Amino acid sequence: MRCVIDWHIGWFRRSSSVLQLREPPDSVIEGAATYRILIEALAHYKNSAEVAKEELRQIRDELTTLKAERREFEQKSHVCFFVPSRCDWLNDVFPQAEANLKCDELNQLLAKRDADLVRIRESRDALQAEVHERKSKDADKQQSVHQIKTLATSRAASLFFHCVSLN
């Protein structure tokens, strides 16, 4: 035990009642389990970084290829994917005035359909209210018929007892 304590104390230097830490030798650091674990983790992360860089390079190559194929497709088919810089030909095919006219027509059609929708909903609500009212009237009639039947049954029974008692 004294040997181990002396070895640890060997790392320290005393100067005016303050202990100062000296640098441990490289062989001690390299022999430590923590150092070996850190070196293995470093190697793992370096390998992961290399794999990620390679994947990124492949993805960038694929993106470049896809962009070139898209440009080629758009040029061949005159299809626009609504990217403003690539839709300049659209103004040649559909002039702005014609587009504005078409928008106005569509807005008028939407307004007409909205008005029809409001009218139909009002009609539906009125019909639903009428159905509800008729159902409540039918329920009242059914209740009245049930009460009349009960009253008629009780009167018939009392008349029967009244006739039997007279005999």
Contacts in CASP RR format, 6 or more apart in sequence:
PFRMAT RR
TARGET T0000
AUTHOR 0000-0000-0000
METHOD contacts of the structure
MODEL  1
MRCVIDWHIGWFRRSSSVLQLREPPDSVIEGAATYRILIEALAHYKNSAE
VAKEELRQIRDELTTLKAERREFEQKSHVCFFVPSRCDWLNDVFPQAEAN
LKCDELNQLLAKRDADLVRIRESRDALQAEVHERKSKDADKQQSVHQIKT
LATSRAASLFFHCVSLN
10 22 0 8 1.000
11 21 0 8 1.000
11 22 0 8 1.000
11 24 0 8 1.000
12 19 0 8 1.000
12 20 0 8 1.000
12 21 0 8 1.000
12 22 0 8 1.000
13 19 0 8 1.000
13 20 0 8 1.000
13 22 0 8 1.000
14 20 0 8 1.000
29 35 0 8 1.000
30 36 0 8 1.000
70 81 0 8 1.000
73 79 0 8 1.000
74 80 0 8 1.000
74 81 0 8 1.000
74 86 0 8 1.000
78 89 0 8 1.000
80 86 0 8 1.000
80 87 0 8 1.000
80 89 0 8 1.000
80 90 0 8 1.000
END
